[in-house]
């Protein structure tokens, strides 16, 4: 299983939860969202998440629980 993954199919969260049930891992974060089709008269045709993906690859170790 990949540390970070962008998918287009519905997310099956159970597989990620099972990945964290051991003495070495202990958390899982799942990002989901709904996108409106129109924003101030402009049609949304697609979203790009490359920036956040690149940032996470560089900075994931800096994240902490609050």
mmCIF file of the N, C-alpha and C atoms, coordinates in Angstrom:
data_MODEL
# 
_entry.id   MODEL 
# 
loop_
_atom_site.group_PDB 
_atom_site.id 
_atom_site.type_symbol 
_atom_site.label_atom_id 
_atom_site.label_alt_id 
_atom_site.label_comp_id 
_atom_site.label_asym_id 
_atom_site.label_entity_id 
_atom_site.label_seq_id 
_atom_site.pdbx_PDB_ins_code 
_atom_site.Cartn_x 
_atom_site.Cartn_y 
_atom_site.Cartn_z 
_atom_site.occupancy 
_atom_site.B_iso_or_equiv 
_atom_site.pdbx_formal_charge 
_atom_site.auth_seq_id 
_atom_site.auth_comp_id 
_atom_site.auth_asym_id 
_atom_site.auth_atom_id 
_atom_site.pdbx_PDB_model_num 
ATOM 1   N N  . UNK A 1 1  ? 0.844   -1.183 0.000   1.00 0.00 ? 1  UNK A N  1 
ATOM 2   C CA . UNK A 1 1  ? 0.000   0.000  0.000   1.00 0.00 ? 1  UNK A CA 1 
ATOM 3   C C  . UNK A 1 1  ? 0.888   1.244  0.000   1.00 0.00 ? 1  UNK A C  1 
ATOM 4   N N  . UNK A 1 2  ? 0.493   2.252  -0.752  1.00 0.00 ? 2  UNK A N  1 
ATOM 5   C CA . UNK A 1 2  ? 1.236   3.504  -0.837  1.00 0.00 ? 2  UNK A CA 1 
ATOM 6   C C  . UNK A 1 2  ? 0.941   4.382  0.374   1.00 0.00 ? 2  UNK A C  1 
ATOM 7   N N  . UNK A 1 3  ? 1.926   5.235  0.748   1.00 0.00 ? 3  UNK A N  1 
ATOM 8   C CA . UNK A 1 3  ? 1.686   6.177  1.841   1.00 0.00 ? 3  UNK A CA 1 
ATOM 9   C C  . UNK A 1 3  ? 0.647   7.211  1.449   1.00 0.00 ? 3  UNK A C  1 
ATOM 10  N N  . UNK A 1 4  ? 0.713   7.688  0.201   1.00 0.00 ? 4  UNK A N  1 
ATOM 11  C CA . UNK A 1 4  ? -0.224  8.687  -0.295  1.00 0.00 ? 4  UNK A CA 1 
ATOM 12  C C  . UNK A 1 4  ? -0.779  8.189  -1.614  1.00 0.00 ? 4  UNK A C  1 
ATOM 13  N N  . UNK A 1 5  ? -2.037  8.433  -1.821  1.00 0.00 ? 5  UNK A N  1 
ATOM 14  C CA . UNK A 1 5  ? -2.665  7.919  -3.029  1.00 0.00 ? 5  UNK A CA 1 
ATOM 15  C C  . UNK A 1 5  ? -3.831  8.823  -3.419  1.00 0.00 ? 5  UNK A C  1 
ATOM 16  N N  . UNK A 1 6  ? -3.918  9.166  -4.682  1.00 0.00 ? 6  UNK A N  1 
ATOM 17  C CA . UNK A 1 6  ? -5.052  9.922  -5.205  1.00 0.00 ? 6  UNK A CA 1 
ATOM 18  C C  . UNK A 1 6  ? -5.849  8.962  -6.070  1.00 0.00 ? 6  UNK A C  1 
ATOM 19  N N  . UNK A 1 7  ? -7.127  8.842  -5.776  1.00 0.00 ? 7  UNK A N  1 
ATOM 20  C CA . UNK A 1 7  ? -7.957  7.869  -6.475  1.00 0.00 ? 7  UNK A CA 1 
ATOM 21  C C  . UNK A 1 7  ? -9.174  8.542  -7.089  1.00 0.00 ? 7  UNK A C  1 
ATOM 22  N N  . UNK A 1 8  ? -9.738  7.893  -8.083  1.00 0.00 ? 8  UNK A N  1 
ATOM 23  C CA . UNK A 1 8  ? -10.941 8.424  -8.722  1.00 0.00 ? 8  UNK A CA 1 
ATOM 24  C C  . UNK A 1 8  ? -12.170 7.590  -8.386  1.00 0.00 ? 8  UNK A C  1 
ATOM 25  N N  . UNK A 1 9  ? -11.968 6.420  -7.822  1.00 0.00 ? 9  UNK A N  1 
ATOM 26  C CA . UNK A 1 9  ? -13.069 5.541  -7.427  1.00 0.00 ? 9  UNK A CA 1 
ATOM 27  C C  . UNK A 1 9  ? -13.456 5.842  -5.979  1.00 0.00 ? 9  UNK A C  1 
ATOM 28  N N  . UNK A 1 10 ? -14.644 5.422  -5.550  1.00 0.00 ? 10 UNK A N  1 
ATOM 29  C CA . UNK A 1 10 ? -15.021 5.605  -4.146  1.00 0.00 ? 10 UNK A CA 1 
ATOM 30  C C  . UNK A 1 10 ? -13.976 4.992  -3.214  1.00 0.00 ? 10 UNK A C  1 
ATOM 31  N N  . UNK A 1 11 ? -13.688 5.683  -2.139  1.00 0.00 ? 11 UNK A N  1 
ATOM 32  C CA . UNK A 1 11 ? -12.656 5.241  -1.199  1.00 0.00 ? 11 UNK A CA 1 
ATOM 33  C C  . UNK A 1 11 ? -13.219 4.171  -0.273  1.00 0.00 ? 11 UNK A C  1 
ATOM 34  N N  . UNK A 1 12 ? -12.532 3.054  -0.213  1.00 0.00 ? 12 UNK A N  1 
ATOM 35  C CA . UNK A 1 12 ? -12.877 1.971  0.703   1.00 0.00 ? 12 UNK A CA 1 
ATOM 36  C C  . UNK A 1 12 ? -11.969 2.120  1.925   1.00 0.00 ? 12 UNK A C  1 
ATOM 37  N N  . UNK A 1 13 ? -12.444 2.796  2.959   1.00 0.00 ? 13 UNK A N  1 
ATOM 38  C CA . UNK A 1 13 ? -11.588 3.165  4.092   1.00 0.00 ? 13 UNK A CA 1 
ATOM 39  C C  . UNK A 1 13 ? -11.108 1.977  4.919   1.00 0.00 ? 13 UNK A C  1 
ATOM 40  N N  . UNK A 1 14 ? -11.802 0.881  4.908   1.00 0.00 ? 14 UNK A N  1 
ATOM 41  C CA . UNK A 1 14 ? -11.424 -0.263 5.742   1.00 0.00 ? 14 UNK A CA 1 
ATOM 42  C C  . UNK A 1 14 ? -10.011 -0.755 5.444   1.00 0.00 ? 14 UNK A C  1 
ATOM 43  N N  . UNK A 1 15 ? -9.613  -0.762 4.177   1.00 0.00 ? 15 UNK A N  1 
ATOM 44  C CA . UNK A 1 15 ? -8.273  -1.235 3.840   1.00 0.00 ? 15 UNK A CA 1 
ATOM 45  C C  . UNK A 1 15 ? -7.198  -0.358 4.475   1.00 0.00 ? 15 UNK A C  1 
ATOM 46  N N  . UNK A 1 16 ? -7.455  0.924  4.620   1.00 0.00 ? 16 UNK A N  1 
ATOM 47  C CA . UNK A 1 16 ? -6.487  1.825  5.234   1.00 0.00 ? 16 UNK A CA 1 
ATOM 48  C C  . UNK A 1 16 ? -6.477  1.665  6.750   1.00 0.00 ? 16 UNK A C  1 
ATOM 49  N N  . UNK A 1 17 ? -7.645  1.464  7.336   1.00 0.00 ? 17 UNK A N  1 
ATOM 50  C CA . UNK A 1 17 ? -7.717  1.248  8.781   1.00 0.00 ? 17 UNK A CA 1 
ATOM 51  C C  . UNK A 1 17 ? -6.958  -0.022 9.159   1.00 0.00 ? 17 UNK A C  1 
ATOM 52  N N  . UNK A 1 18 ? -7.153  -1.073 8.397   1.00 0.00 ? 18 UNK A N  1 
ATOM 53  C CA . UNK A 1 18 ? -6.464  -2.334 8.672   1.00 0.00 ? 18 UNK A CA 1 
ATOM 54  C C  . UNK A 1 18 ? -4.954  -2.177 8.573   1.00 0.00 ? 18 UNK A C  1 
ATOM 55  N N  . UNK A 1 19 ? -4.484  -1.284 7.718   1.00 0.00 ? 19 UNK A N  1 
ATOM 56  C CA . UNK A 1 19 ? -3.050  -1.045 7.553   1.00 0.00 ? 19 UNK A CA 1 
ATOM 57  C C  . UNK A 1 19 ? -2.423  -0.508 8.840   1.00 0.00 ? 19 UNK A C  1 
ATOM 58  N N  . UNK A 1 20 ? -3.211  0.189  9.655   1.00 0.00 ? 20 UNK A N  1 
ATOM 59  C CA . UNK A 1 20 ? -2.660  0.822  10.860  1.00 0.00 ? 20 UNK A CA 1 
ATOM 60  C C  . UNK A 1 20 ? -2.847  -0.005 12.126  1.00 0.00 ? 20 UNK A C  1 
ATOM 61  N N  . UNK A 1 21 ? -3.444  -1.163 12.025  1.00 0.00 ? 21 UNK A N  1 
ATOM 62  C CA . UNK A 1 21 ? -3.672  -1.975 13.224  1.00 0.00 ? 21 UNK A CA 1 
ATOM 63  C C  . UNK A 1 21 ? -2.477  -2.902 13.447  1.00 0.00 ? 21 UNK A C  1 
ATOM 64  N N  . UNK A 1 22 ? -1.423  -2.345 14.005  1.00 0.00 ? 22 UNK A N  1 
ATOM 65  C CA . UNK A 1 22 ? -0.251  -3.107 14.431  1.00 0.00 ? 22 UNK A CA 1 
ATOM 66  C C  . UNK A 1 22 ? 0.576   -2.216 15.359  1.00 0.00 ? 22 UNK A C  1 
ATOM 67  N N  . UNK A 1 23 ? 1.665   -2.717 15.884  1.00 0.00 ? 23 UNK A N  1 
ATOM 68  C CA . UNK A 1 23 ? 2.436   -1.937 16.853  1.00 0.00 ? 23 UNK A CA 1 
ATOM 69  C C  . UNK A 1 23 ? 3.287   -0.829 16.236  1.00 0.00 ? 23 UNK A C  1 
ATOM 70  N N  . UNK A 1 24 ? 3.354   -0.732 14.907  1.00 0.00 ? 24 UNK A N  1 
ATOM 71  C CA . UNK A 1 24 ? 4.210   0.259  14.264  1.00 0.00 ? 24 UNK A CA 1 
ATOM 72  C C  . UNK A 1 24 ? 3.451   1.466  13.721  1.00 0.00 ? 24 UNK A C  1 
ATOM 73  N N  . UNK A 1 25 ? 2.213   1.305  13.335  1.00 0.00 ? 25 UNK A N  1 
ATOM 74  C CA . UNK A 1 25 ? 1.402   2.404  12.825  1.00 0.00 ? 25 UNK A CA 1 
ATOM 75  C C  . UNK A 1 25 ? 0.220   2.624  13.756  1.00 0.00 ? 25 UNK A C  1 
ATOM 76  N N  . UNK A 1 26 ? -0.331  3.857  13.711  1.00 0.00 ? 26 UNK A N  1 
ATOM 77  C CA . UNK A 1 26 ? -1.442  4.093  14.603  1.00 0.00 ? 26 UNK A CA 1 
ATOM 78  C C  . UNK A 1 26 ? -2.457  5.109  14.133  1.00 0.00 ? 26 UNK A C  1 
ATOM 79  N N  . UNK A 1 27 ? -2.377  5.563  12.896  1.00 0.00 ? 27 UNK A N  1 
ATOM 80  C CA . UNK A 1 27 ? -3.334  6.569  12.438  1.00 0.00 ? 27 UNK A CA 1 
ATOM 81  C C  . UNK A 1 27 ? -3.500  6.477  10.929  1.00 0.00 ? 27 UNK A C  1 
ATOM 82  N N  . UNK A 1 28 ? -4.645  6.938  10.489  1.00 0.00 ? 28 UNK A N  1 
ATOM 83  C CA . UNK A 1 28 ? -4.905  7.029  9.056   1.00 0.00 ? 28 UNK A CA 1 
ATOM 84  C C  . UNK A 1 28 ? -5.730  8.285  8.819   1.00 0.00 ? 28 UNK A C  1 
ATOM 85  N N  . UNK A 1 29 ? -5.408  9.015  7.756   1.00 0.00 ? 29 UNK A N  1 
ATOM 86  C CA . UNK A 1 29 ? -6.150  10.222 7.394   1.00 0.00 ? 29 UNK A CA 1 
ATOM 87  C C  . UNK A 1 29 ? -6.693  10.028 5.988   1.00 0.00 ? 29 UNK A C  1 
ATOM 88  N N  . UNK A 1 30 ? -7.980  10.236 5.822   1.00 0.00 ? 30 UNK A N  1 
ATOM 89  C CA . UNK A 1 30 ? -8.618  10.095 4.519   1.00 0.00 ? 30 UNK A CA 1 
ATOM 90  C C  . UNK A 1 30 ? -9.221  11.439 4.155   1.00 0.00 ? 30 UNK A C  1 
ATOM 91  N N  . UNK A 1 31 ? -8.821  11.987 3.013   1.00 0.00 ? 31 UNK A N  1 
ATOM 92  C CA . UNK A 1 31 ? -9.342  13.260 2.531   1.00 0.00 ? 31 UNK A CA 1 
ATOM 93  C C  . UNK A 1 31 ? -10.419 12.984 1.499   1.00 0.00 ? 31 UNK A C  1 
ATOM 94  N N  . UNK A 1 32 ? -11.596 13.515 1.738   1.00 0.00 ? 32 UNK A N  1 
ATOM 95  C CA . UNK A 1 32 ? -12.661 13.415 0.747   1.00 0.00 ? 32 UNK A CA 1 
ATOM 96  C C  . UNK A 1 32 ? -13.248 14.800 0.535   1.00 0.00 ? 32 UNK A C  1 
ATOM 97  N N  . UNK A 1 33 ? -13.883 14.989 -0.574  1.00 0.00 ? 33 UNK A N  1 
ATOM 98  C CA . UNK A 1 33 ? -14.486 16.288 -0.822  1.00 0.00 ? 33 UNK A CA 1 
ATOM 99  C C  . UNK A 1 33 ? -15.522 16.219 -1.927  1.00 0.00 ? 33 UNK A C  1 
ATOM 100 N N  . UNK A 1 34 ? -16.353 17.215 -1.938  1.00 0.00 ? 34 UNK A N  1 
ATOM 101 C CA . UNK A 1 34 ? -17.370 17.356 -2.980  1.00 0.00 ? 34 UNK A CA 1 
ATOM 102 C C  . UNK A 1 34 ? -17.127 18.700 -3.655  1.00 0.00 ? 34 UNK A C  1 
ATOM 103 N N  . UNK A 1 35 ? -17.180 18.702 -4.956  1.00 0.00 ? 35 UNK A N  1 
ATOM 104 C CA . UNK A 1 35 ? -16.878 19.914 -5.717  1.00 0.00 ? 35 UNK A CA 1 
ATOM 105 C C  . UNK A 1 35 ? -18.142 20.422 -6.383  1.00 0.00 ? 35 UNK A C  1 
ATOM 106 N N  . UNK A 1 36 ? -18.381 21.708 -6.222  1.00 0.00 ? 36 UNK A N  1 
ATOM 107 C CA . UNK A 1 36 ? -19.549 22.294 -6.896  1.00 0.00 ? 36 UNK A CA 1 
ATOM 108 C C  . UNK A 1 36 ? -19.224 22.452 -8.379  1.00 0.00 ? 36 UNK A C  1 
ATOM 109 N N  . UNK A 1 37 ? -20.222 22.339 -9.205  1.00 0.00 ? 37 UNK A N  1 
ATOM 110 C CA . UNK A 1 37 ? -20.006 22.438 -10.653 1.00 0.00 ? 37 UNK A CA 1 
ATOM 111 C C  . UNK A 1 37 ? -19.764 23.872 -11.095 1.00 0.00 ? 37 UNK A C  1 
ATOM 112 N N  . UNK A 1 38 ? -20.429 24.829 -10.434 1.00 0.00 ? 38 UNK A N  1 
ATOM 113 C CA . UNK A 1 38 ? -20.305 26.231 -10.833 1.00 0.00 ? 38 UNK A CA 1 
ATOM 114 C C  . UNK A 1 38 ? -19.848 27.079 -9.651  1.00 0.00 ? 38 UNK A C  1 
ATOM 115 N N  . UNK A 1 39 ? -18.888 27.970 -9.880  1.00 0.00 ? 39 UNK A N  1 
ATOM 116 C CA . UNK A 1 39 ? -18.425 28.928 -8.876  1.00 0.00 ? 39 UNK A CA 1 
ATOM 117 C C  . UNK A 1 39 ? -18.415 30.306 -9.507  1.00 0.00 ? 39 UNK A C  1 
ATOM 118 N N  . UNK A 1 40 ? -19.302 31.157 -9.064  1.00 0.00 ? 40 UNK A N  1 
ATOM 119 C CA . UNK A 1 40 ? -19.391 32.533 -9.579  1.00 0.00 ? 40 UNK A CA 1 
ATOM 120 C C  . UNK A 1 40 ? -19.444 32.560 -11.104 1.00 0.00 ? 40 UNK A C  1 
ATOM 121 N N  . UNK A 1 41 ? -20.247 31.674 -11.675 1.00 0.00 ? 41 UNK A N  1 
ATOM 122 C CA . UNK A 1 41 ? -20.435 31.649 -13.120 1.00 0.00 ? 41 UNK A CA 1 
ATOM 123 C C  . UNK A 1 41 ? -19.373 30.897 -13.903 1.00 0.00 ? 41 UNK A C  1 
ATOM 124 N N  . UNK A 1 42 ? -18.376 30.335 -13.217 1.00 0.00 ? 42 UNK A N  1 
ATOM 125 C CA . UNK A 1 42 ? -17.311 29.588 -13.895 1.00 0.00 ? 42 UNK A CA 1 
ATOM 126 C C  . UNK A 1 42 ? -17.515 28.096 -13.626 1.00 0.00 ? 42 UNK A C  1 
ATOM 127 N N  . UNK A 1 43 ? -17.553 27.313 -14.705 1.00 0.00 ? 43 UNK A N  1 
ATOM 128 C CA . UNK A 1 43 ? -17.767 25.876 -14.564 1.00 0.00 ? 43 UNK A CA 1 
ATOM 129 C C  . UNK A 1 43 ? -16.466 25.179 -14.162 1.00 0.00 ? 43 UNK A C  1 
ATOM 130 N N  . UNK A 1 44 ? -16.552 24.333 -13.136 1.00 0.00 ? 44 UNK A N  1 
ATOM 131 C CA . UNK A 1 44 ? -15.403 23.530 -12.714 1.00 0.00 ? 44 UNK A CA 1 
ATOM 132 C C  . UNK A 1 44 ? -15.415 22.242 -13.524 1.00 0.00 ? 44 UNK A C  1 
ATOM 133 N N  . UNK A 1 45 ? -14.366 22.023 -14.296 1.00 0.00 ? 45 UNK A N  1 
ATOM 134 C CA . UNK A 1 45 ? -14.289 20.821 -15.113 1.00 0.00 ? 45 UNK A CA 1 
ATOM 135 C C  . UNK A 1 45 ? -13.404 19.753 -14.491 1.00 0.00 ? 45 UNK A C  1 
ATOM 136 N N  . UNK A 1 46 ? -12.402 20.150 -13.720 1.00 0.00 ? 46 UNK A N  1 
ATOM 137 C CA . UNK A 1 46 ? -11.525 19.184 -13.058 1.00 0.00 ? 46 UNK A CA 1 
ATOM 138 C C  . UNK A 1 46 ? -10.733 19.895 -11.964 1.00 0.00 ? 46 UNK A C  1 
ATOM 139 N N  . UNK A 1 47 ? -10.174 19.118 -11.072 1.00 0.00 ? 47 UNK A N  1 
ATOM 140 C CA . UNK A 1 47 ? -9.309  19.633 -10.016 1.00 0.00 ? 47 UNK A CA 1 
ATOM 141 C C  . UNK A 1 47 ? -7.947  18.977 -10.146 1.00 0.00 ? 47 UNK A C  1 
ATOM 142 N N  . UNK A 1 48 ? -6.918  19.689 -9.756  1.00 0.00 ? 48 UNK A N  1 
ATOM 143 C CA . UNK A 1 48 ? -5.572  19.135 -9.753  1.00 0.00 ? 48 UNK A CA 1 
ATOM 144 C C  . UNK A 1 48 ? -5.031  19.174 -8.335  1.00 0.00 ? 48 UNK A C  1 
ATOM 145 N N  . UNK A 1 49 ? -4.559  18.036 -7.858  1.00 0.00 ? 49 UNK A N  1 
ATOM 146 C CA . UNK A 1 49 ? -4.034  17.933 -6.504  1.00 0.00 ? 49 UNK A CA 1 
ATOM 147 C C  . UNK A 1 49 ? -2.523  17.714 -6.479  1.00 0.00 ? 49 UNK A C  1 
ATOM 148 N N  . UNK A 1 50 ? -1.849  17.927 -7.571  1.00 0.00 ? 50 UNK A N  1 
ATOM 149 C CA . UNK A 1 50 ? -0.424  17.650 -7.634  1.00 0.00 ? 50 UNK A CA 1 
ATOM 150 C C  . UNK A 1 50 ? 0.373   18.431 -6.596  1.00 0.00 ? 50 UNK A C  1 
ATOM 151 N N  . UNK A 1 51 ? 0.031   19.683 -6.363  1.00 0.00 ? 51 UNK A N  1 
ATOM 152 C CA . UNK A 1 51 ? 0.776   20.498 -5.404  1.00 0.00 ? 51 UNK A CA 1 
ATOM 153 C C  . UNK A 1 51 ? 0.750   19.907 -4.007  1.00 0.00 ? 51 UNK A C  1 
ATOM 154 N N  . UNK A 1 52 ? -0.428  19.553 -3.528  1.00 0.00 ? 52 UNK A N  1 
ATOM 155 C CA . UNK A 1 52 ? -0.517  18.997 -2.183  1.00 0.00 ? 52 UNK A CA 1 
ATOM 156 C C  . UNK A 1 52 ? 0.185   17.649 -2.120  1.00 0.00 ? 52 UNK A C  1 
ATOM 157 N N  . UNK A 1 53 ? 0.116   16.877 -3.183  1.00 0.00 ? 53 UNK A N  1 
ATOM 158 C CA . UNK A 1 53 ? 0.784   15.583 -3.213  1.00 0.00 ? 53 UNK A CA 1 
ATOM 159 C C  . UNK A 1 53 ? 2.294   15.769 -3.092  1.00 0.00 ? 53 UNK A C  1 
ATOM 160 N N  . UNK A 1 54 ? 2.847   16.722 -3.837  1.00 0.00 ? 54 UNK A N  1 
ATOM 161 C CA . UNK A 1 54 ? 4.281   17.007 -3.761  1.00 0.00 ? 54 UNK A CA 1 
ATOM 162 C C  . UNK A 1 54 ? 4.663   17.501 -2.371  1.00 0.00 ? 54 UNK A C  1 
ATOM 163 N N  . UNK A 1 55 ? 3.832   18.382 -1.791  1.00 0.00 ? 55 UNK A N  1 
ATOM 164 C CA . UNK A 1 55 ? 4.117   18.913 -0.460  1.00 0.00 ? 55 UNK A CA 1 
ATOM 165 C C  . UNK A 1 55 ? 4.110   17.794 0.577   1.00 0.00 ? 55 UNK A C  1 
ATOM 166 N N  . UNK A 1 56 ? 3.119   16.918 0.506   1.00 0.00 ? 56 UNK A N  1 
ATOM 167 C CA . UNK A 1 56 ? 3.042   15.813 1.456   1.00 0.00 ? 56 UNK A CA 1 
ATOM 168 C C  . UNK A 1 56 ? 4.253   14.897 1.356   1.00 0.00 ? 56 UNK A C  1 
ATOM 169 N N  . UNK A 1 57 ? 4.710   14.626 0.159   1.00 0.00 ? 57 UNK A N  1 
ATOM 170 C CA . UNK A 1 57 ? 5.876   13.766 -0.007  1.00 0.00 ? 57 UNK A CA 1 
ATOM 171 C C  . UNK A 1 57 ? 7.103   14.367 0.667   1.00 0.00 ? 57 UNK A C  1 
ATOM 172 N N  . UNK A 1 58 ? 7.225   15.702 0.642   1.00 0.00 ? 58 UNK A N  1 
ATOM 173 C CA . UNK A 1 58 ? 8.379   16.370 1.253   1.00 0.00 ? 58 UNK A CA 1 
ATOM 174 C C  . UNK A 1 58 ? 8.215   16.606 2.749   1.00 0.00 ? 58 UNK A C  1 
ATOM 175 N N  . UNK A 1 59 ? 6.986   16.808 3.205   1.00 0.00 ? 59 UNK A N  1 
ATOM 176 C CA . UNK A 1 59 ? 6.769   17.304 4.560   1.00 0.00 ? 59 UNK A CA 1 
ATOM 177 C C  . UNK A 1 59 ? 5.982   16.401 5.497   1.00 0.00 ? 59 UNK A C  1 
ATOM 178 N N  . UNK A 1 60 ? 5.584   15.225 5.086   1.00 0.00 ? 60 UNK A N  1 
ATOM 179 C CA . UNK A 1 60 ? 4.722   14.395 5.920   1.00 0.00 ? 60 UNK A CA 1 
ATOM 180 C C  . UNK A 1 60 ? 5.323   14.143 7.292   1.00 0.00 ? 60 UNK A C  1 
ATOM 181 N N  . UNK A 1 61 ? 6.645   14.039 7.384   1.00 0.00 ? 61 UNK A N  1 
ATOM 182 C CA . UNK A 1 61 ? 7.296   13.758 8.667   1.00 0.00 ? 61 UNK A CA 1 
ATOM 183 C C  . UNK A 1 61 ? 7.190   14.928 9.646   1.00 0.00 ? 61 UNK A C  1 
ATOM 184 N N  . UNK A 1 62 ? 6.842   16.131 9.163   1.00 0.00 ? 62 UNK A N  1 
ATOM 185 C CA . UNK A 1 62 ? 6.707   17.304 10.021  1.00 0.00 ? 62 UNK A CA 1 
ATOM 186 C C  . UNK A 1 62 ? 5.323   17.406 10.660  1.00 0.00 ? 62 UNK A C  1 
ATOM 187 N N  . UNK A 1 63 ? 4.376   16.640 10.152  1.00 0.00 ? 63 UNK A N  1 
ATOM 188 C CA . UNK A 1 63 ? 3.011   16.704 10.670  1.00 0.00 ? 63 UNK A CA 1 
ATOM 189 C C  . UNK A 1 63 ? 2.943   16.079 12.055  1.00 0.00 ? 63 UNK A C  1 
ATOM 190 N N  . UNK A 1 64 ? 2.112   16.651 12.908  1.00 0.00 ? 64 UNK A N  1 
ATOM 191 C CA . UNK A 1 64 ? 1.944   16.105 14.249  1.00 0.00 ? 64 UNK A CA 1 
ATOM 192 C C  . UNK A 1 64 ? 0.487   16.207 14.673  1.00 0.00 ? 64 UNK A C  1 
ATOM 193 N N  . UNK A 1 65 ? 0.119   15.375 15.598  1.00 0.00 ? 65 UNK A N  1 
ATOM 194 C CA . UNK A 1 65 ? -1.240  15.412 16.131  1.00 0.00 ? 65 UNK A CA 1 
ATOM 195 C C  . UNK A 1 65 ? -1.389  16.601 17.054  1.00 0.00 ? 65 UNK A C  1 
ATOM 196 N N  . UNK A 1 66 ? -2.551  17.245 17.012  1.00 0.00 ? 66 UNK A N  1 
ATOM 197 C CA . UNK A 1 66 ? -2.829  18.371 17.915  1.00 0.00 ? 66 UNK A CA 1 
ATOM 198 C C  . UNK A 1 66 ? -4.070  18.083 18.704  1.00 0.00 ? 66 UNK A C  1 
# 
